[in-house]
Amino acid sequence: MKYQIVIFVAALLCSCQSPQPVDNDENAEKIHLEIIAIEAALAGKVDSLIQLRNQLAIQGRALTPEEIAFNNQVTGIEASINYFRDNLPEPPGLEHDHSGHDHHHHHGPTLNVTPEQMLAIQKEFRDSILSIQQRVSGLLQK
């Protein structure tokens, strides 16, 4: 997934696009805020899965194949969410209140991209967090 995002951003930077009359800054900001809300709703579930994985690891016995599979899935989710949090770029000029909530993203890298490119990047990150959300939901249903 890491390489997919890097390739996607590189492709966006190299592509030639004609300007569009749509207010992409506003759309990118709305999508970013949606992303933050999804990630915030997932944070507790991911933390619970990590805690359960850690409890399994300290039991002092050999893990069953199902437990090993669970551990591997949680480790993958943890890696994905950490990469996501470290790399989610904030649209330039986005103002939102950081008090009263505890979201984990670090505002990612500052990108010098067009508004159309930022919109595409935010959509890609939204797809990524939705994919992580599906993985978490699937694991919690087992």
C-alpha positions in Angstrom: 0.0 0.0 0.0 2.9 2.3 0.8 4.2 2.1 -2.7 0.8 2.5 -4.3 0.4 5.9 -2.6 3.9 7.0 -3.6 3.3 6.0 -7.2 -0.1 7.6 -7.2 1.3 10.9 -5.9 4.1 10.8 -8.4 1.7 10.2 -11.2 -0.4 13.1 -10.1 2.6 15.4 -10.0 3.6 14.4 -13.5 0.2 14.5 -15.1 -1.0 17.5 -17.1 -4.5 18.6 -16.2 -6.6 21.5 -17.4 -8.0 23.8 -14.8 -11.5 23.0 -13.6 -14.0 25.6 -12.5 -15.0 23.4 -9.4 -13.8 24.7 -6.0 -11.4 21.8 -5.4 -9.9 23.5 -2.3 -13.3 23.3 -0.5 -14.0 19.8 -1.6 -10.5 18.6 -0.5 -11.1 20.2 2.9 -14.5 18.5 3.2 -13.0 15.1 2.3 -10.1 15.7 4.7 -12.5 16.4 7.6 -14.5 13.3 6.6 -11.2 11.3 6.7 -10.4 12.6 10.2 -13.8 11.6 11.4 -13.5 8.1 10.0 -10.0 7.7 11.5 -11.2 8.9 14.9 -14.0 6.4 14.9 -11.6 3.6 14.1 -8.9 4.6 16.6 -10.5 2.9 19.6 -11.2 -0.3 17.6 -7.7 -0.5 16.3 -6.3 0.1 19.8 -8.5 -2.7 21.1 -7.3 -5.1 18.4 -3.7 -4.2 19.2 -4.3 -4.7 22.9 -5.9 -8.2 22.2 -2.9 -9.1 20.0 -0.5 -8.1 22.7 -2.4 -10.2 25.3 -2.2 -13.2 23.1 1.5 -12.8 22.7 2.2 -12.9 26.4 0.3 -16.0 27.3 3.4 -18.2 27.5 2.1 -20.9 25.1 2.3 -21.6 21.5 -0.3 -19.8 19.5 -2.9 -21.6 17.4 -2.9 -21.1 13.6 -6.0 -18.9 14.1 -4.2 -16.8 16.7 -1.2 -16.4 14.4 -3.4 -15.3 11.6 -5.2 -12.8 13.9 -1.8 -11.5 15.0 -0.6 -11.1 11.4 -3.9 -9.3 10.4 -3.7 -6.9 13.4 0.0 -6.2 12.7 -0.9 -5.4 9.1 -3.7 -3.1 10.2 -1.4 -1.4 12.7 1.2 -0.8 10.0 -1.4 0.6 7.6 -2.9 3.0 10.1 0.5 4.2 11.2 1.5 4.8 7.6 -1.8 6.5 6.9 -1.5 8.8 10.0 2.1 9.7 9.2 1.4 10.6 5.5 -2.1 12.1 5.4 -1.5 15.6 4.0 -3.6 18.5 5.2 -5.0 20.7 2.5 -3.3 24.2 2.6 -5.2 26.7 4.6 -7.5 24.2 6.3 -8.4 25.4 9.7 -10.0 23.0 12.1 -10.2 22.9 15.9 -7.7 20.6 17.5 -9.0 21.0 21.0 -11.7 18.7 22.4 -10.7 15.7 20.3 -7.8 13.4 20.0 -7.1 12.5 16.4 -3.8 10.9 15.6 -2.8 12.3 12.2 0.3 14.4 12.1 -0.7 16.6 9.1 1.7 14.6 6.9 4.0 16.1 4.4 3.5 19.5 2.9 2.8 19.0 -0.8 3.2 21.6 -3.5 0.3 20.5 -5.7 -2.6 22.1 -7.5 -6.0 22.1 -6.0 -7.1 19.4 -8.4 -4.2 17.2 -7.3 -4.9 17.8 -3.6 -8.5 16.8 -4.2 -7.3 13.6 -5.9 -4.9 12.9 -3.1 -7.6 13.4 -0.4 -9.9 11.0 -2.3 -7.1 8.4 -2.4 -6.5 8.8 1.3 -10.3 8.5 1.9 -10.3 5.2 0.0 -7.3 4.0 2.0 -9.0 4.7 5.4 -12.2 3.1 4.2 -10.2 0.0 3.2 -8.6 -0.1 6.7 -12.1 0.3 8.2 -13.3 -2.7 6.2 -10.3 -4.8 7.4 -11.0 -3.8 11.0 -14.7 -4.6 10.7 -14.0 -7.9 9.1 -11.6 -8.8 11.9 -14.1 -7.8 14.6 -16.8 -9.9 13.0 -14.8 -13.1 13.4 
